[in-house]
Amino acid sequence: MILSLQRQIHDAIDEAIRKQFGVADVPPYAVEVPPTRALGDLAVPVAFQLARALRKAPKAIALELAQALGTIPGIARIVATPNGYLNLYLERPAFFLARARRQVEPVREPREKTIVEHTAINPNKAAHIGHLRNAALGDTLVRALTFRGTPVETQNYIDDTGVQVADVIVGFREIEHRTLDEVRTIADTTRFDYYCWDLYSKVTEWYDGDKERLAIRAAVLHDLEHGGHDTAAMGTFIVDRIVRAHLKTMARLNIGYDLLTYEGDILRLQFWAHAFETLKAQGAVFLQTEGKLAGCWVMRIEESSAKASDDGSAKALAERPDAEIEDPEQREKVIVRSNGVVTYVGKDLANQFWKFGLLGLDFRYRLFAAQPHGRSLWATTSGENEPGAPPFGRAQRIYNVIDSRQMYLQALLSQALRTLGHPTEAENSIHFSYEMVALSHATARELGYETAADGEDAKKPFVEVSGRKGLGVKIDDLLDLLTNKAAAEVAKRNPELTPDEHQRVGAQIAVGAIRYFMLKFSRGKLIVFDIEEALSFEGETGPYIQYAVVRAGNILHKLQEREGVSETDVLAALDQTPSEELIAESDDPTHDLWAVVFEASRLDEVVEQVVRSLEFSGLAKYAFGLAQTFNAFYHRYPILNEERADRKQWRAAGVGYVRTQLTRALDLMGIDVPNRM
C-alpha cells in the first residue's frame, strides 16, 4: 500500500516549502506516479504551481526544494529534473518487505457514516440484466468505502406500493381471477418471480386493449397505500416472495444489504405526512390554484434542478406510469396530486430526510433474514419493533445509486434540503448515476430473443431490453448460461475435478465475468453486454484477472511441493538475501520484479481515486493492468526454474504479493478467486 507514504512525502514537502520559500499557503499539488519507473517511483510537480508566486523558473525551484528536503524516510534519493519535476526513488527492499509482510495496511482514517442505497428493483417480477449494473456499482462502492475505513450502511429500497406491484395484482385478479390462497399455491409450486414476469407482460397488453382498464390500476394503487384489506394482503404476499427471490439472485453475485426500506412503511408510519407539514411550513411546496395543476401541491423547480430536467431526465420521468402530466415551462413538480395521492417524489423526499436524521421520526424494524457469511438483514416494519436492530439512518453522506434518467428527481431532493436550511446535507446527497445496459445481437440470439431481419431493431448496433414488454434477460438465466459455459471449459482443462467442482468454479467465473463487465466501462457509457466477450479468458475480462491469480497460486503451490518452502518461509529469508533482483537496473523496467510489485502496492491509491471520482472503471482497469504486468513478468523471468537462489526467493515473494493484491482488488469488485481454472 502506497497512500500512507505519499501523504508522508506530501507533509515533508509542505514543510520544506514553508521553510525554504516562506510560503504560508502551499498551493494544492499531487504526489504522482510517473508512467515508467525510469522517471522515478513518484513525482511531484509542485514547482510549477509555485513558479508564478515565487517568480522563479520551475527548474530552479525544484533544485532548491530537493536540497531543502534532506532525507525522507523510505526515499532513497530525490532528483530535480530539468523540466521542474521532483522525482523520488524509493528504498525498494524495505518498501516491498513491509508490504509483503502486511506491516503496512490501507490508510483508515475516522470518517463519517455513509449510506449507500442501491439495487431497488421493483418487487413485481424476476430481476433482469438491466438491474445488474446498479447492483454491481453499488456493491463495489460499499466495498471500496469499507476498504478505506468508512462506516457504511447498505440499503435496498422496496417500492411495495407502486404501479408495478399494482399491475401484478391486477393480473392475478382480473386476468387470471385468482384468490390469495391460489396465488400462494402458485408461489409454492412455481418459480414465482418468473411466473410474475410473464403475468406482468400480459397486463401491459391487457391495458393496451382498453385504456378504461387503467382505472382498475388506480383503485388497486389506492388500496395498497391505505392497506388493511384483501388487496393489500395480496400485495404484501407478492412483494415478500419476489423480494426473497431477488435476494437469492443477488447473493449469487456476492451482494448483500443491511436494511430493506419499504415504501409502505413511509406512508403508514406518517413519514410523508410529517415531511409534508415541514415542506408546507417552510414554503418549499405550495397549493396550485389555477391551470392544469390546480388542486395539486407542487414544488417550484430551481434553475439547477430544471437543468437536470433539460439534460434528459424529464422525458424519462414523464414516461413513468405514475408521472403527473405537467407543462415543463411551468417549472413546477407535483408532490401531491389533486386527488390527495402522494407521488413517488414525495415519498423519496421523506426517505431522504430520514436517512440524514432530519425527520424527527424513525422506522420500526424486524429481522428479515440471515444472509451468506452470517450477515443479518433487517427490514422496516409498521408492526412491532424487534429488539436488537442496529441504529439505522442518521448518516452524514448519502449515495443514491440510480440510473441517469433519475437525475431530475435527485436534483429535487437536494433542492428540498437546501430550501429547508440544510446546505451541507444537500451537498452530501449524491446521485451516483450510470447509463443503461443493452445486449449484443449475438447474445440476444443465444438467450432466445430474435429480432426481425427487416425490423428497426435489427438496424441498431444493440438490442434494447424492456421488462414491461417482457423483452429482457433474467439475471438467473444469464448466470446459469455463463456458469454452464465456464464449467464446460473448466472440465476440459481439469478433467480430474468432480462435476460439482466444475460447476462451483464455473459459477465463480460467471460472476467474475458479469461483475467485471458491469464495471469496466465508464458509468456514463451505455453497456452492450456480450457473453463471449465477458467470458473470455483473454483480454480485459474478469476471468483473465482470476486466471492470473490462480497462476500465481499455482507457482507458490509448486514451490512448496518441490522444495518444501512456503510463502512465509520465503518472506522470512529475505532479510539475509541479496536484493540485487529488486534494486539492480533492468533492461526491461516495465515488466521486471520492481515494476510488478510497485504496481501491486498502488491498490489503496487507486481505491481513493475511484471513490472520489465514482468511476469504478478505474479500479477495473487497474486490476487488468496489474494482471497484464504480472503475466508479462511471469513469461520473461523464470521463477521455479531460476537457478540463482536469491533471484528465486525475491521473485517468489513478488508473486505472493501480487496474488494478495489482485485478490483484494477482485474482492473489491465482488469477485471470488477459484482454486483452479
C-alpha positions in Angstrom: 0.0 0.0 0.0 1.4 3.3 -1.0 -1.0 6.0 0.1 0.5 6.5 3.6 3.9 7.0 2.0 2.5 9.6 -0.4 0.9 11.5 2.4 4.2 11.4 4.4 6.0 12.8 1.4 3.4 15.5 0.9 3.7 16.6 4.5 7.5 16.8 4.2 7.4 18.8 1.0 4.8 21.2 2.5 7.1 21.9 5.5 10.1 22.4 3.2 8.2 24.9 1.0 7.2 26.9 4.1 10.7 27.0 5.5 12.6 27.5 2.2 10.3 30.0 0.5 8.3 31.5 3.3 5.0 30.4 1.6 2.2 30.2 4.2 -0.5 28.8 1.9 1.1 26.0 -0.2 -0.9 25.6 -3.4 -2.6 22.2 -4.0 -0.5 19.5 -5.7 -0.3 15.8 -6.0 2.3 13.1 -5.4 2.0 11.3 -8.7 3.1 8.0 -10.2 5.1 8.6 -13.4 4.3 6.5 -16.4 7.5 4.4 -16.1 9.8 3.7 -13.2 12.7 5.2 -15.2 11.2 8.6 -14.4 11.2 7.8 -10.7 8.8 5.9 -8.5 6.9 9.0 -7.5 6.9 12.5 -9.0 5.9 15.9 -7.6 5.0 18.9 -9.9 4.7 21.5 -7.1 7.4 23.7 -8.6 5.1 24.6 -11.5 2.4 25.7 -9.0 4.9 27.9 -7.2 6.6 29.4 -10.2 4.3 32.4 -10.6 4.1 33.3 -7.0 7.9 33.0 -6.5 8.8 34.5 -9.9 11.3 31.7 -10.5 11.7 29.0 -13.1 10.3 25.6 -12.1 13.7 24.1 -12.5 15.3 26.5 -10.0 12.5 25.9 -7.5 12.8 22.1 -7.8 16.6 22.3 -7.3 16.2 24.4 -4.1 13.4 22.2 -2.8 15.4 19.0 -3.4 18.2 20.3 -1.3 15.9 21.7 1.4 14.1 18.4 1.8 17.1 16.5 3.0 16.1 12.9 4.0 12.6 11.5 3.9 12.2 8.1 5.5 11.7 5.4 2.8 13.1 7.6 0.0 16.5 6.6 -1.4 17.1 9.7 -3.5 15.3 12.8 -4.8 16.2 14.2 -8.2 15.2 17.7 -9.5 14.6 17.2 -13.3 15.5 19.9 -15.9 11.8 20.5 -16.6 11.0 21.2 -12.9 9.7 17.9 -11.5 10.9 16.3 -8.3 11.4 12.6 -9.0 11.6 10.4 -5.9 13.1 6.9 -5.8 12.1 4.5 -3.1 14.2 2.3 -0.8 12.9 -0.8 -2.6 13.7 -3.7 -0.3 12.3 -2.0 2.8 9.3 -0.7 0.9 8.5 -4.1 -0.5 9.1 -6.2 2.6 6.9 -4.0 4.8 4.0 -4.5 2.5 4.5 -8.2 1.6 4.6 -8.9 5.3 1.4 -6.9 5.9 3.2 -4.4 8.1 1.6 -1.6 6.0 -2.2 -1.7 5.6 -4.6 0.7 3.8 -5.0 4.1 5.4 -8.1 4.1 7.6 -9.0 7.5 9.0 -12.0 8.4 11.1 -14.8 9.1 8.6 -18.5 10.0 8.7 -21.2 7.4 8.5 -22.4 6.9 4.9 -25.5 5.3 3.5 -25.4 3.6 0.1 -28.8 2.8 -1.4 -28.7 0.5 -4.4 -30.5 -2.2 -6.4 -34.1 -1.1 -5.6 -35.7 -3.5 -8.0 -39.5 -3.3 -8.3 -40.8 -6.3 -6.4 -43.1 -7.5 -9.2 -41.0 -9.9 -11.2 -37.6 -11.5 -11.7 -34.5 -9.3 -11.7 -33.2 -8.7 -15.2 -29.9 -7.7 -16.7 -30.7 -4.0 -16.6 -30.5 -4.2 -12.8 -27.0 -5.7 -12.8 -25.2 -2.5 -13.4 -26.9 -0.8 -10.5 -26.2 -3.6 -8.0 -22.6 -4.1 -9.2 -21.7 -0.4 -9.0 -23.5 0.0 -5.6 -21.9 -3.1 -4.0 -18.5 -2.1 -5.3 -18.9 1.4 -3.8 -19.8 -0.2 -0.5 -16.7 -2.4 -0.6 -14.4 0.4 -1.6 -15.8 2.7 1.2 -15.3 -0.1 3.7 -11.8 -0.8 2.5 -10.8 2.9 3.3 -12.4 2.7 6.7 -15.8 4.4 6.1 -18.7 3.1 8.2 -21.3 2.1 5.6 -24.9 1.2 5.8 -26.3 -0.6 2.7 -29.9 0.0 2.0 -32.2 -1.5 -0.6 -35.5 0.4 -1.3 -38.6 -1.7 -1.8 -41.4 0.0 -3.7 -44.2 -2.1 -2.3 -47.0 0.4 -3.1 -46.1 1.3 -6.6 -47.6 0.8 -10.1 -45.6 -2.3 -10.9 -46.9 -4.2 -7.8 -50.4 -3.0 -8.5 -50.2 -4.3 -12.1 -49.3 -7.9 -10.9 -52.2 -7.8 -8.5 -54.4 -6.7 -11.4 -53.1 -9.6 -13.5 -53.9 -12.2 -10.8 -57.3 -10.8 -10.1 -58.6 -9.5 -13.4 -56.9 -11.7 -16.0 -56.4 -15.0 -14.1 -59.2 -14.5 -11.4 -57.0 -15.8 -8.6 -57.7 -15.6 -4.9 -54.9 -15.0 -2.4 -54.8 -18.7 -1.5 -54.4 -19.6 -5.1 -51.6 -17.1 -5.5 -49.9 -18.8 -2.5 -50.2 -22.2 -4.2 -48.7 -20.8 -7.4 -45.8 -19.3 -5.4 -45.2 -22.7 -3.7 -45.3 -24.7 -6.9 -43.6 -22.5 -9.5 -40.6 -20.2 -9.9 -42.8 -17.3 -8.7 -40.6 -14.4 -9.9 -40.6 -15.9 -13.4 -44.3 -16.5 -13.3 -44.9 -12.9 -12.4 -42.6 -11.8 -15.2 -44.9 -13.3 -17.8 -48.0 -12.1 -16.0 -46.7 -8.5 -15.9 -46.2 -8.6 -19.6 -49.8 -9.8 -20.1 -51.1 -7.0 -18.0 -49.4 -4.4 -20.2 -51.1 -5.9 -23.3 -54.4 -6.0 -21.4 -54.2 -2.3 -20.6 -53.4 -1.6 -24.3 -56.6 -3.4 -25.3 -58.8 -0.9 -23.3 -57.4 2.2 -21.7 -60.5 2.3 -19.4 -58.9 -0.6 -17.5 -56.3 1.8 -16.1 -59.0 2.8 -13.6 -58.7 -0.6 -12.1 -54.9 0.0 -11.6 -55.7 3.3 -9.9 -58.1 1.6 -7.5 -55.5 -1.0 -6.6 -52.9 1.6 -6.0 -55.2 3.4 -3.6 -55.9 0.2 -1.7 -52.1 -0.6 -1.5 -51.4 2.8 0.0 -54.2 2.6 2.6 -53.8 -1.1 3.5 -56.0 -3.3 5.7 -57.9 -5.3 3.1 -57.6 -8.2 0.6 -55.8 -6.1 -2.0 -53.1 -5.1 0.5 -52.8 -8.7 1.8 -52.2 -10.0 -1.7 -49.7 -7.2 -2.4 -47.8 -8.0 0.8 -47.5 -11.6 -0.1 -46.4 -11.0 -3.7 -43.8 -8.4 -2.6 -42.4 -10.7 0.1 -41.9 -13.7 -2.2 -40.4 -11.5 -5.0 -38.0 -9.7 -2.6 -36.8 -13.1 -1.3 -36.2 -14.2 -4.9 -34.3 -11.1 -5.7 -32.1 -11.5 -2.6 -31.2 -15.1 -3.7 -30.3 -13.7 -7.1 -28.1 -11.0 -5.6 -26.5 -13.5 -3.2 -25.3 -15.4 -6.3 -23.5 -12.2 -7.3 -22.0 -11.8 -3.8 -24.2 -8.8 -3.0 -25.8 -8.2 0.4 -27.6 -5.5 2.3 -28.1 -4.2 5.9 -31.6 -2.8 5.6 -34.7 -3.2 3.3 -36.6 0.1 3.4 -40.3 -0.5 2.5 -42.1 2.4 0.9 -45.4 1.4 2.5 -43.9 2.0 5.9 -43.0 5.6 4.9 -46.7 6.1 4.4 -48.1 4.0 7.3 -45.7 5.5 9.9 -46.6 9.0 8.8 -43.1 9.8 7.5 -44.6 11.5 4.5 -47.3 13.4 6.5 -44.6 14.7 8.8 -42.3 15.7 5.9 -45.3 17.3 4.1 -46.1 19.6 7.0 -42.5 20.7 7.2 -42.3 21.4 3.5 -45.5 23.5 3.7 -44.4 25.4 6.8 -41.1 26.3 5.1 -42.7 27.3 1.8 -40.9 24.5 -0.1 -44.3 23.4 -1.6 -47.5 25.3 -2.3 -51.0 24.6 -3.4 -51.5 25.4 -7.1 -55.0 27.1 -7.6 -55.1 27.5 -11.3 -54.1 25.9 -14.6 -53.9 22.2 -15.3 -52.2 21.6 -11.9 -54.9 23.2 -9.9 -55.5 21.4 -6.6 -52.0 19.8 -6.7 -49.3 20.5 -4.1 -46.2 21.4 -6.2 -42.6 22.3 -5.7 -41.2 25.2 -7.8 -38.1 23.9 -9.6 -34.9 25.9 -9.2 -32.7 26.5 -12.2 -30.2 23.8 -11.2 -32.9 21.2 -11.0 -34.5 22.4 -14.2 -31.2 21.9 -15.9 -31.2 18.3 -14.9 -34.6 18.1 -16.5 -33.4 19.7 -19.7 -30.5 17.3 -19.8 -32.9 14.5 -20.5 -34.3 13.3 -17.2 -37.7 14.9 -17.6 -38.6 12.9 -20.6 -37.8 9.6 -18.8 -39.8 10.7 -15.8 -42.8 11.6 -17.9 -42.7 8.1 -19.3 -43.2 6.6 -15.8 -46.7 5.2 -15.3 -47.2 7.3 -12.2 -45.9 10.6 -13.6 -48.1 13.7 -13.4 -48.7 15.4 -16.7 -47.3 18.9 -16.5 -46.1 21.7 -18.6 -42.3 21.9 -18.3 -42.4 25.6 -18.8 -44.2 26.0 -15.5 -41.2 24.7 -13.7 -43.3 23.0 -11.1 -43.2 19.4 -9.9 -46.3 17.8 -8.5 -45.7 16.4 -5.0 -49.3 15.6 -4.1 -51.9 15.1 -6.8 -55.2 16.8 -6.8 -56.8 13.6 -5.6 -54.6 13.6 -2.5 -52.3 10.8 -3.7 -48.6 11.5 -3.0 -46.3 11.0 -5.9 -43.1 9.0 -5.7 -41.2 12.3 -5.4 -42.9 13.0 -2.0 -42.1 9.6 -0.6 -38.5 9.8 -1.8 -38.2 13.2 -0.1 -39.4 11.8 3.2 -37.0 8.9 3.0 -34.0 11.2 2.2 -34.9 13.4 5.2 -35.0 10.2 7.4 -31.6 9.0 6.1 -30.0 12.2 7.3 -31.7 12.1 10.7 -33.7 15.3 9.9 -37.2 13.9 10.1 -37.7 13.5 13.8 -39.2 10.0 13.3 -37.8 6.5 13.0 -38.9 3.2 11.5 -39.7 0.1 13.4 -37.5 -2.9 12.5 -37.8 -6.6 12.0 -35.1 -9.2 11.4 -35.7 -10.3 7.8 -33.1 -12.9 7.0 -29.6 -14.2 7.6 -27.5 -13.7 4.5 -24.5 -15.6 3.4 -21.5 -15.3 5.7 -23.8 -14.6 8.6 -24.7 -11.0 7.8 -28.0 -10.1 9.3 -30.6 -8.4 7.1 -33.2 -6.1 8.7 -36.3 -4.6 7.2 -38.5 -1.7 8.2 -42.0 -2.5 9.5 -45.2 -0.8 10.6 -45.7 -3.6 13.1 -44.0 -4.4 16.4 -40.4 -3.4 16.7 -38.0 -6.3 17.2 -35.1 -5.8 19.7 -31.5 -6.0 18.6 -31.7 -3.8 15.5 -28.6 -1.6 14.9 -29.1 2.2 14.7 -30.1 2.9 11.1 -30.1 6.2 9.3 -28.6 9.4 10.7 -25.8 9.5 8.0 -23.6 12.4 7.1 -23.3 11.3 3.5 -25.7 9.5 1.2 -25.1 7.9 -2.2 -28.3 7.0 -4.2 -27.3 4.6 -7.0 -29.9 5.3 -9.6 -29.7 5.5 -13.4 -29.1 8.8 -15.2 -32.8 9.1 -16.1 -33.5 9.9 -12.5 -31.2 13.0 -12.5 -34.1 15.3 -12.2 -35.6 13.6 -9.1 -32.2 13.5 -7.4 -31.7 17.2 -8.0 -35.1 17.9 -6.4 -34.0 16.0 -3.3 -31.0 18.3 -2.9 -33.1 21.4 -3.7 -35.6 20.5 -0.9 -32.8 20.0 1.6 -31.3 23.4 0.7 -34.7 25.1 0.9 -35.2 23.7 4.4 -31.9 25.1 5.6 -29.7 22.0 5.3 -27.0 23.0 2.7 -24.4 20.5 4.0 -26.8 17.6 3.6 -27.8 18.9 0.2 -24.1 18.8 -0.8 -23.7 15.3 0.7 -26.8 14.0 -1.1 -25.0 12.3 -4.0 -26.6 10.9 -7.1 -24.4 8.0 -8.3 -25.7 7.8 -11.8 -25.0 5.5 -14.7 -26.3 4.6 -18.2 -28.3 1.5 -19.1 -27.4 -2.0 -20.3 -28.3 -3.4 -23.7 -27.4 -6.7 -25.4 -25.3 -7.5 -28.4 -27.3 -9.2 -31.2 -25.3 -12.4 -30.8 -26.0 -12.6 -27.1 -29.7 -11.7 -27.6 -30.0 -14.6 -30.1 -28.2 -17.0 -27.7 -30.7 -16.1 -25.0 -33.7 -16.6 -27.3 -34.5 -13.1 -28.4 -34.6 -12.9 -32.2 -35.0 -9.6 -34.0 -36.8 -9.5 -37.3 -34.2 -9.1 -40.1 -36.2 -6.3 -41.7 -37.2 -4.6 -38.5 -36.0 -1.4 -37.0 -34.3 -3.2 -34.1 -32.1 -5.2 -36.5 -30.6 -1.9 -37.8 -29.4 -0.9 -34.3 -26.0 -1.9 -33.0 -27.5 -3.5 -30.0 -30.8 -4.9 -28.7 -32.7 -2.8 -26.1 -34.5 -4.6 -23.3 -37.9 -3.8 -21.8 -39.2 -5.5 -18.7 -42.6 -4.0 -19.3 -42.8 -5.8 -22.7 -41.2 -9.0 -21.4 -38.2 -8.4 -23.5 -35.3 -8.8 -21.2 -32.8 -11.3 -19.8 -33.4 -12.6 -16.3 -30.2 -12.4 -14.2 -30.5 -16.0 -13.1 -30.9 -17.3 -16.6 -27.7 -15.3 -17.6 -25.8 -16.7 -14.6 -26.9 -20.2 -15.4 -25.8 -19.9 -19.0 -22.4 -18.4 -18.2 -21.9 -20.9 -15.4 -22.5 -23.9 -17.7 -20.2 -22.4 -20.4 -17.5 -21.8 -17.9 -17.9 -25.2 -16.2 -17.5 -26.9 -19.6 -14.3 -25.1 -20.1 -13.0 -25.9 -16.6 -13.9 -29.6 -17.2 -11.8 -29.6 -20.4 -8.8 -28.2 -18.6 -9.3 -30.0 -15.3 -10.9 -33.4 -16.0 -9.7 -34.8 -12.7 -12.2 -32.5 -10.8 -15.7 -33.7 -10.0 -18.8 -32.3 -11.8 -19.7 -30.4 -8.7 -16.3 -28.8 -8.6 -16.7 -27.9 -12.3 -20.0 -26.2 -11.5 -18.7 -24.4 -8.4 -15.7 -23.0 -10.3 -17.9 -22.2 -13.3 -20.2 -20.2 -11.0 -17.2 -18.2 -9.7 -16.0 -17.5 -13.2 -19.5 -16.5 -14.4 -19.8 -14.0 -11.5 -16.4 -12.6 -12.3 -17.3 -12.2 -16.0 -20.6 -10.4 -15.3 -19.4 -8.1 -12.5 -16.2 -7.1 -14.2 -18.1 -6.3 -17.4 -20.5 -4.1 -15.5 -17.6 -2.1 -14.0 -15.0 -1.8 -16.8 -16.9 0.8 -18.8 -17.2 4.5 -17.7 -20.6 4.8 -15.9 -21.7 7.5 -18.3 -21.4 5.0 -21.2 -24.2 2.6 -22.3 -23.1 -1.0 -21.9 -23.7 -3.6 -24.7 -23.3 -6.9 -22.9 -21.8 -9.7 -24.9 -21.4 -13.2 -23.4 -18.4 -14.3 -25.4 -16.5 -11.0 -24.7 -17.3 -11.2 -20.9 -16.4 -14.8 -20.5 -13.2 -14.8 -22.5 -10.0 -15.9 -20.6 -8.1 -13.4 -22.7 -8.4 -9.7 -22.9 -9.9 -7.2 -20.5 -12.2 -9.6 -18.6 -12.8 -10.8 -15.1 -11.8 -14.4 -16.0 -8.4 -13.1 -17.3 -7.7 -11.5 -13.9 -8.9 -14.5 -12.0 -6.7 -16.7 -14.1 -3.6 -14.5 -13.2 -4.3 -15.0 -9.5 -4.8 -18.8 -10.0 -1.5 -18.9 -11.9 0.3 -17.1 -9.1 -1.2 -19.5 -6.6 0.0 -22.5 -8.7 3.6 -21.1 -8.7 3.6 -20.9 -4.9 2.0 -24.3 -4.5 4.6 -25.9 -6.8 7.4 -24.2 -4.9 6.2 -25.7 -1.7 5.5 -29.1 -3.3 9.0 -29.3 -4.9 11.2 -27.6 -2.3 9.1 -27.6 0.9 9.3 -23.8 1.0 6.2 -21.9 2.0 5.4 -18.2 1.2 6.0 -17.5 4.9 9.5 -19.1 4.6 10.3 -17.1 1.6 9.5 -13.8 3.2 11.3 -14.7 6.4 14.6 -15.5 4.5 14.7 -12.2 2.5 16.4 -10.1 5.2 19.5 -12.2 4.7 19.1 -12.5 0.9 21.0 -10.2 -1.5 18.4 -7.8 -3.0 20.1 -7.2 -6.4 17.0 -8.6 -8.2 14.9 -5.7 -6.8 17.4 -2.8 -7.0 19.6 -3.5 -10.0 18.9 -1.6 -13.2 16.9 -3.7 -15.5 16.8 -3.8 -19.3 13.1 -4.3 -19.0 11.9 -1.8 -16.4 8.3 -2.0 -17.4 7.9 -5.7 -16.6 10.7 -6.6 -14.1 10.1 -7.6 -10.4 10.1 -4.0 -9.1 7.6 -2.9 -11.8 5.1 -5.6 -10.8 5.4 -5.2 -7.0 5.3 -1.4 -7.1 2.2 -1.5 -9.3 0.6 -4.0 -6.8 1.3 -1.6 -4.0 -0.9 1.1 -5.6 -4.3 -0.5 -4.8 -5.2 1.8 -1.9 -4.3 4.9 -4.0 -6.5 3.6 -6.8 -9.4 3.0 -4.4 -9.1 6.5 -3.1 -9.2 7.9 -6.6 -12.2 5.9 -7.7 -14.2 6.7 -4.6 -13.6 10.4 -5.2 -14.5 10.2 -8.9 -17.1 7.4 -8.6 -15.5 6.0 -11.7 -15.1 2.3 -10.8 -13.8 1.6 -14.3 -10.6 2.9 -12.9 -10.5 0.0 -10.4 -11.3 -2.5 -13.1 -8.6 -1.2 -15.4 -6.1 -1.1 -12.6 -6.7 -4.8 -11.8 -6.5 -5.7 -15.5 -3.3 -3.7 -15.9 -1.7 -5.4 -12.9 -2.7 -8.8 -14.2 -1.1 -7.9 -17.6 2.1 -6.7 -15.9 2.3 -9.9 -13.8 1.7 -12.2 -16.8 4.4 -10.3 -18.7 6.8 -10.7 -15.7 5.9 -14.4 -15.4 6.7 -15.1 -19.1 10.0 -13.1 -19.1 11.5 -14.1 -15.7 11.8 -17.8 -14.6 10.7 -18.4 -11.1 10.5 -22.1 -10.3 13.3 -22.9 -12.8 15.5 -20.0 -11.8 18.9 -21.4 -10.7 20.1 -18.5 -8.5 18.5 -18.9 -5.1 18.4 -15.1 -4.3 16.5 -14.4 -7.5 14.1 -17.2 -7.0 13.3 -16.1 -3.5 12.7 -12.4 -4.4 10.6 -13.4 -7.4 8.5 -15.9 -5.4 7.9 -13.2 -2.8 6.8 -10.9 -5.6 4.4 -13.5 -6.9 2.9 -13.9 -3.4 2.4 -10.1 -3.0 0.8 -9.7 -6.4 -1.6 -12.6 -5.7 -2.6 -10.9 -2.4 -3.2 -7.5 -4.0 -5.0 -8.9 -7.1 -7.2 -11.0 -4.8 -8.0 -7.8 -2.8 -8.8 -5.9 -6.0 -11.1 -8.7 -7.2 -12.8 -8.8 -3.8 -13.5 -5.0 -4.0 -15.4 -5.8 -7.2 -17.2 -8.7 -5.5 -15.3 -11.4 -7.5 -14.0 -14.6 -5.9 -10.9 -16.4 -6.9 -11.3 -20.1 -7.9 -8.8 -22.7 -6.8 -8.5 -24.0 -10.3 -9.4 -22.7 -13.8 
